[in-house]
Each structure stands twice: as structure tokens, then as C-alpha cells.
């Protein structure tokens, strides 16, 4: 039996066309797929190449850095001596009294830095008793400084007005500069503060004779208040470094009134030790190389003079021009009749048969006529 199906010519053409389109689309898809895979393969290959180059570059840099870091330890051992006991007196802190002085110095330094809670904890643990009269000035000083750092001038102005006469005795300009800074803060507020600034200018009256030029500049700036001080020839009045300057001036003058140094004695001692230690270590090495261990027998005095700069000059000192040694209580400076000054040790060494000939002039004299000098 034969089954035959007859289709119309239009239907047959439509099916043939659809079949060809499907085959064509499939071929194009395969071509596009192959093209995408080729591009993806090239991209992946380029990425792998870039990653490999980056890893090699990092490895090379790390090798150089590792080589430098590995030399740091050797450089530290070569340039820094961990053993400094040879230049330190072993008995410097051997007594309870000296340990107490050290603890008090640390506590005072902490009070100066405003670390009040740390100072209190140290007092409790070390057993140091600090009188409230010593603590109170530091509390007030830190309170005012903290307000100044927040650009609040009122506590500092109250303190300056209370201590006006003592500040004038020191020839201090602190109060005027505080009023000046407050006036400038009013100027920065613009035209709305004009009347308040004019009224506040009355505070400049007691300082008119000493700070006339500064007051003239401040009053002249009022002319430009409507247009803004920052757009005027007086824009330098708005510089921000004035707040740091006023903090330094207040600290200096307040410490002067309290009879304290501007810097903490502990910080000054530490800085001086950092400057002196390398020189002392070099001297120690020279003494050891030359086998002259007996030269430096007294560890309470330095074998040479060490210049710490004028910042660390607090009192007069005298070095003997003959023995090149700094005088001390056991070896004080002695003035000869001719006016020249030498140390007592030099005087004893130059004495011959009860007579002394001055090393600077030919005058002969009796050593007993020399007089001790007190600085």
C-alpha cells in the first residue's frame, strides 16, 4: 500500500526556506562561537602573560627589598652599641632618695603634658606623695592651654587680667596679644560684629603707649569689614598660626610666673643624654683601643666637654685653660693676683718652692694669695 501525501507548492517552498534558514543560522552560530572562543583564548593568554610579568616584577622588587631589610639588623649592630654601662655610673639610682627624685621628675613631666590620670596612677604605684600646691598650677595651666587649642580665649584672658601686674613686671605682652586675637576673631565674623568689635577696642587703652602701631592696624581693618577682611590688605590678621603662637607665649609666661622652666626638666635631660651619649661611646672606644682605662676613673664627671648648644645653657661654667678640665666643687676656679683664672689643681701643679709664676704673664706671686671664685 502506498501512502502518498501531496502538498501545495507554497507550503513546500515555505518548509524548504525554513530549513535552509535554520541550517544557515546554525552555521553562523557555530562560526560566531568559534570566533568568540578564539578571542577569549587570546584574552586569557594575554592575561596570563601579564600576570606572569607582574609576578616576576614583584619577585624582583621583593628580592631587592629583602636584601635591604636583611642588612638593617647588621647596620643597627654596627652603628649602635647596646652596652652603655661603661659610661653610666652604677650607683646613680642606688638610694631610695634618688629613686624618689626620679619618680617626682616623671610625675611632674606627666602633669606638664596634661596626663593627669597617668600621673596619679604612678603616684599610687610608686608611693610618691605630691602636694596639692605643686599639682594645682599644672592643672590650671593645662586647663587654659586646652581651651586655647579649642580657640577659646576666655580662660586665658581671665588668668592674664588676674596676673596683670606680675606680667607687666616681666615685660610680657601676653594680655595685649590675647585681646588682639579676640578682636581679630570678632573681625572674622563680618559686618554683624562691627559694633561689638568697636566696643571691645576699649580694652586696648592700657596698651596704647607700648603697642600703638599694632592698635592702629587693628582699627584700620574696620574700614574693610563690609567687604571682608580676607579680601583686604589686612588679610594677614586672619593667619591661623597665631593660635599656636599664643599657646607658646602663654606657656612661657605662665611658667615664668610659677618659677618653672618652659620645658620639662625630664625632657631636657633626656634630649641632652641623646646628644651626649654618641660622643661618650666614641670616647669609650678610643680609651679601650689605646688601653688607657685609668683615664676615666670618675664616672660622675665627663672626660671631655660636650657642647649641647645654647638651648641647654642654664648657668655659668668655667674650664681650666691649663688642664682643659671643667671646674667643680672639689676643684674650683682660683683668681690670681694678676687677674688670670685657673683651677685649683693647676695652681697646685704650677707651684714650685712656694712660688707661683702665672702661665699667662711673668708675674710671680704667692699661691696663698689666690682667691676662689664663685659663679
C-alpha positions as CSV (number, residue, x, y, z in Angstrom):
1,X,0.0,0.0,0.0
2,X,1.5,3.3,-0.9
3,X,0.6,6.3,1.1
4,X,1.2,9.5,-0.8
5,X,0.9,13.0,0.6
6,X,0.7,15.8,-1.7
7,X,1.5,19.3,-0.6
8,X,0.8,22.5,-2.2
9,X,3.8,24.2,-3.9
10,X,3.6,27.2,-1.5
11,X,3.8,25.0,1.6
12,X,6.7,23.1,0.2
13,X,8.6,26.3,-0.6
14,X,8.0,27.6,2.9
15,X,9.3,24.4,4.6
16,X,12.3,24.4,2.3
17,X,13.1,28.0,3.1
18,X,12.7,27.5,6.9
19,X,15.1,24.5,6.7
20,X,17.7,26.5,4.9
21,X,17.4,29.4,7.3
22,X,17.8,27.1,10.3
23,X,20.9,25.5,8.7
24,X,22.3,28.9,7.9
25,X,21.7,30.2,11.4
26,X,23.3,27.1,12.9
27,X,26.4,27.6,10.8
28,X,26.6,31.3,11.7
29,X,26.2,30.5,15.4
30,X,29.0,27.9,15.2
31,X,31.2,30.5,13.4
32,X,30.4,33.1,16.0
33,X,31.0,30.6,18.7
34,X,34.4,29.7,17.3
35,X,35.3,33.4,16.9
36,X,34.3,34.1,20.5
37,X,36.3,31.2,21.7
38,X,39.3,32.4,19.7
39,X,39.0,35.9,21.1
40,X,38.5,34.5,24.7
41,X,41.6,32.3,24.2
42,X,43.7,35.2,23.1
43,X,42.4,37.4,26.0
44,X,43.2,34.6,28.5
45,X,46.6,34.1,27.1
46,X,47.3,37.9,27.3
47,X,46.1,38.0,30.9
48,X,48.3,35.0,31.8
49,X,51.2,36.8,30.3
50,X,50.5,40.0,32.2
51,X,50.1,38.1,35.4
52,X,53.4,36.3,34.9
53,X,55.2,39.5,34.1
54,X,53.7,41.2,37.2
55,X,54.7,38.3,39.5
56,X,58.2,38.3,38.1
57,X,58.4,42.1,38.6
58,X,57.1,41.8,42.2
59,X,59.5,39.0,42.9
60,X,62.4,41.1,41.6
61,X,61.4,44.1,43.7
62,X,60.8,41.9,46.8
63,X,64.3,40.5,46.3
64,X,65.8,44.0,46.4
65,X,63.7,45.0,49.4
66,X,64.5,41.8,51.2
67,X,68.2,42.4,50.6
68,X,68.0,45.9,52.1
69,X,65.9,44.7,55.0
70,X,68.2,41.9,55.8
71,X,71.1,44.5,56.1
72,X,69.2,46.6,58.6
73,X,70.0,44.4,61.6
74,X,73.7,44.4,60.7
75,X,73.6,48.1,60.3
76,X,72.0,48.5,63.7
77,X,74.5,46.3,65.3
78,X,77.4,48.1,63.6
79,X,76.2,51.7,64.4
80,X,74.5,51.2,67.8
81,X,76.1,49.8,70.9
82,X,73.7,48.0,73.1
83,X,76.1,48.1,76.1
84,X,76.3,51.6,77.6
85,X,77.1,50.6,81.2
86,X,80.7,51.8,80.7
87,X,79.5,55.4,80.5
88,X,76.9,55.2,83.3
89,X,77.5,55.4,87.0
90,X,76.4,52.1,88.6
91,X,75.3,53.8,91.8
92,X,73.3,56.6,90.2
93,X,69.9,55.2,91.4
94,X,71.1,53.0,94.3
95,X,69.5,55.1,97.1
96,X,65.7,55.5,97.8
97,X,66.1,59.2,97.9
98,X,67.4,59.3,94.3
99,X,64.7,57.0,93.1
100,X,62.2,59.3,94.7
101,X,63.6,62.3,92.8
102,X,63.4,60.3,89.6
103,X,59.7,59.4,90.2
104,X,58.9,63.0,91.1
105,X,60.5,64.2,87.9
106,X,58.5,61.8,85.9
107,X,55.3,62.8,87.7
108,X,56.0,66.5,87.1
109,X,56.6,65.8,83.4
110,X,53.3,63.9,83.2
111,X,51.5,66.8,84.8
112,X,53.1,69.3,82.4
113,X,51.9,67.2,79.5
114,X,48.3,67.1,80.8
115,X,48.4,63.3,81.5
116,X,46.8,63.7,84.9
117,X,45.4,60.2,85.3
118,X,48.7,58.6,84.4
119,X,50.5,60.8,86.9
120,X,48.0,59.8,89.6
121,X,48.5,56.1,88.9
122,X,52.2,56.5,89.0
123,X,52.0,58.2,92.4
124,X,49.9,55.4,93.8
125,X,52.2,52.6,92.5
126,X,55.5,54.3,93.4
127,X,54.3,55.7,96.7
128,X,55.3,59.3,95.7
129,X,53.3,61.9,97.6
130,X,52.7,65.1,95.6
131,X,51.5,68.1,97.4
132,X,48.3,69.7,96.1
133,X,50.1,73.1,95.9
134,X,52.5,71.6,93.4
135,X,49.8,69.9,91.4
136,X,47.3,72.8,91.2
137,X,49.4,75.1,88.9
138,X,49.8,72.4,86.3
139,X,46.0,71.6,86.4
140,X,45.2,75.3,85.8
141,X,47.9,75.6,83.1
142,X,46.6,72.5,81.2
143,X,43.0,73.7,81.5
144,X,43.8,77.1,79.9
145,X,46.0,75.5,77.2
146,X,43.3,73.1,76.3
147,X,40.8,76.0,75.9
148,X,43.3,77.9,73.7
149,X,43.7,74.8,71.5
150,X,39.9,74.9,71.1
151,X,40.2,78.7,70.2
152,X,38.5,79.7,73.5
153,X,40.3,82.8,74.8
154,X,38.2,83.5,77.9
155,X,40.1,81.3,80.5
156,X,43.4,82.8,79.3
157,X,42.1,86.3,79.4
158,X,40.8,85.9,82.9
159,X,44.1,84.5,84.0
160,X,46.0,87.3,82.4
161,X,43.8,90.0,84.0
162,X,44.3,88.4,87.4
163,X,48.1,88.4,87.0
164,X,48.3,91.7,85.1
165,X,50.8,93.4,87.4
166,X,53.1,90.3,87.6
167,X,53.1,90.1,83.8
168,X,53.9,93.8,83.4
169,X,56.9,93.2,85.8
170,X,58.1,90.6,83.4
171,X,57.6,93.0,80.4
172,X,55.2,90.5,79.0
173,X,52.8,91.3,76.1
174,X,50.6,88.3,76.7
175,X,47.4,90.2,77.8
176,X,47.6,92.5,74.8
177,X,48.1,89.6,72.3
178,X,45.1,87.8,73.9
179,X,42.9,90.9,73.4
180,X,44.3,91.4,69.9
181,X,43.4,87.8,69.0
182,X,39.9,88.1,70.4
183,X,39.4,91.3,68.4
184,X,40.5,89.5,65.3
185,X,38.1,86.7,66.0
186,X,35.3,89.4,66.0
187,X,36.6,90.8,62.7
188,X,36.3,87.3,61.1
189,X,32.6,87.3,61.9
190,X,32.0,90.1,59.4
191,X,29.9,93.3,59.4
192,X,27.5,91.8,62.0
193,X,30.2,92.1,64.7
194,X,31.2,95.7,63.9
195,X,29.6,97.3,66.9
196,X,30.9,94.6,69.3
197,X,34.4,95.0,67.8
198,X,34.3,98.8,68.4
199,X,33.2,98.3,71.9
200,X,35.9,95.7,72.6
201,X,38.6,98.0,71.2
202,X,38.4,99.8,74.6
203,X,40.5,97.0,76.1
204,X,43.4,98.3,74.1
205,X,43.6,101.6,76.0
206,X,46.1,100.4,78.7
207,X,48.5,99.2,76.0
208,X,48.3,102.3,73.7
209,X,51.8,103.5,74.5
210,X,53.6,100.2,74.0
211,X,51.6,98.8,71.1
212,X,50.4,101.9,69.2
213,X,51.3,100.6,65.8
214,X,49.5,97.3,66.3
215,X,46.4,99.0,67.5
216,X,46.4,101.3,64.5
217,X,46.5,98.3,62.2
218,X,43.6,96.7,64.0
219,X,41.4,99.8,63.9
220,X,42.3,100.4,60.2
221,X,40.9,96.9,59.3
222,X,37.4,98.1,60.4
223,X,37.2,100.1,57.1
224,X,37.2,96.8,55.1
225,X,34.9,95.0,57.4
226,X,31.9,95.3,55.0
227,X,33.8,93.7,52.1
228,X,35.5,91.1,54.3
229,X,38.9,91.2,55.9
230,X,40.1,88.2,53.8
231,X,39.7,90.4,50.7
232,X,41.6,93.4,52.1
233,X,45.2,94.4,52.7
234,X,44.7,93.3,56.3
235,X,44.1,89.6,55.4
236,X,47.3,88.7,57.3
237,X,45.4,89.3,60.5
238,X,43.5,86.0,59.9
239,X,46.5,83.7,59.7
240,X,45.9,80.5,61.7
241,X,49.5,80.2,63.1
242,X,48.6,82.9,65.7
243,X,46.8,80.3,67.8
244,X,50.0,78.2,68.1
245,X,52.0,81.3,68.9
246,X,49.6,82.4,71.7
247,X,49.9,78.9,73.2
248,X,53.7,79.2,73.3
249,X,53.6,82.7,74.7
250,X,51.2,81.7,77.4
251,X,53.2,78.6,78.4
252,X,56.4,80.7,78.6
253,X,55.0,83.5,80.7
254,X,52.9,81.2,82.9
255,X,56.0,79.1,83.7
256,X,58.0,82.2,84.4
257,X,55.4,83.4,87.0
258,X,55.3,79.9,88.6
259,X,59.1,79.8,88.7
260,X,59.3,76.8,86.3
261,X,61.3,76.2,83.2
262,X,59.4,76.3,79.9
263,X,60.4,72.8,79.1
264,X,60.2,69.8,81.4
265,X,63.5,69.0,83.2
266,X,63.0,65.4,82.3
267,X,62.6,66.1,78.6
268,X,65.7,68.4,78.7
269,X,67.7,65.8,80.5
270,X,66.7,63.1,78.0
271,X,67.5,65.2,75.0
272,X,70.9,66.1,76.5
273,X,71.6,62.5,77.1
274,X,70.7,61.6,73.5
275,X,73.2,64.3,72.2
276,X,76.0,63.3,74.7
277,X,75.8,59.5,74.5
278,X,77.3,59.1,71.0
279,X,80.2,61.3,71.9
280,X,80.8,59.3,75.2
281,X,80.6,56.0,73.4
282,X,83.2,57.1,70.9
283,X,85.5,58.3,73.8
284,X,85.0,54.9,75.4
285,X,86.1,53.1,72.2
286,X,89.2,55.3,71.9
287,X,90.1,54.7,75.6
288,X,89.7,50.9,75.1
289,X,91.7,50.8,71.9
290,X,94.6,52.8,73.5
291,X,94.4,50.7,76.7
292,X,94.0,53.8,78.8
293,X,91.3,52.5,81.1
294,X,92.6,54.6,84.0
295,X,92.0,57.9,82.3
296,X,88.3,58.0,83.0
297,X,88.2,57.0,86.7
298,X,85.4,59.3,88.0
299,X,82.1,58.5,86.3
300,X,80.4,61.5,88.0
301,X,82.2,63.8,85.6
302,X,82.7,63.8,81.9
303,X,86.2,63.2,80.4
304,X,85.7,65.9,77.8
305,X,83.4,68.9,77.3
306,X,80.3,68.2,75.2
307,X,78.6,71.1,73.5
308,X,74.8,70.8,73.9
309,X,74.0,74.2,72.3
310,X,72.9,77.4,73.9
311,X,69.4,75.9,74.5
312,X,70.9,73.9,77.4
313,X,72.8,76.7,79.0
314,X,71.4,77.3,82.4
315,X,74.4,78.6,84.5
316,X,77.9,79.7,84.0
317,X,80.7,77.2,83.8
318,X,84.5,77.5,83.8
319,X,87.0,75.2,82.2
320,X,90.6,75.5,83.3
321,X,92.7,76.8,80.4
322,X,95.7,74.8,81.7
323,X,94.3,71.3,82.4
324,X,91.4,71.6,80.0
325,X,89.0,70.4,82.7
326,X,85.8,71.9,83.9
327,X,86.0,73.1,87.4
328,X,83.9,71.5,90.2
329,X,83.3,71.9,93.9
330,X,86.4,69.9,94.7
331,X,88.4,71.7,92.0
332,X,87.1,75.3,92.0
333,X,88.4,78.2,89.9
334,X,91.1,80.4,91.5
335,X,91.8,84.0,90.6
336,X,95.5,85.0,90.8
337,X,96.8,88.4,91.8
338,X,97.4,89.3,88.2
339,X,93.7,88.7,87.3
340,X,94.1,85.4,85.4
341,X,91.9,82.4,86.5
342,X,93.0,78.8,86.6
343,X,91.7,75.7,88.5
344,X,93.0,74.7,91.9
345,X,94.6,71.6,90.6
346,X,96.5,73.7,88.0
347,X,97.5,76.1,90.8
348,X,99.0,73.2,92.9
349,X,100.8,71.7,89.9
350,X,102.4,75.1,88.9
351,X,103.5,75.9,92.4
352,X,107.3,75.4,92.8
353,X,109.2,76.1,96.0
354,X,106.4,78.1,97.5
355,X,106.1,80.4,94.5
356,X,103.8,80.5,91.5
357,X,104.5,82.0,88.1
358,X,101.4,82.9,86.2
359,X,101.3,80.8,82.9
360,X,99.9,83.9,81.0
361,X,102.1,86.6,82.4
362,X,105.6,86.7,84.0
363,X,104.3,87.8,87.4
364,X,105.5,85.7,90.3
365,X,103.3,85.5,93.4
366,X,102.5,83.6,96.5
367,X,100.0,80.7,95.8
368,X,98.2,81.5,99.1
369,X,97.2,84.9,97.7
370,X,94.9,83.3,95.1
371,X,91.2,83.6,95.8
372,X,88.4,81.2,95.0
373,X,85.8,82.5,92.5
374,X,82.1,81.7,92.9
375,X,79.8,81.7,89.9
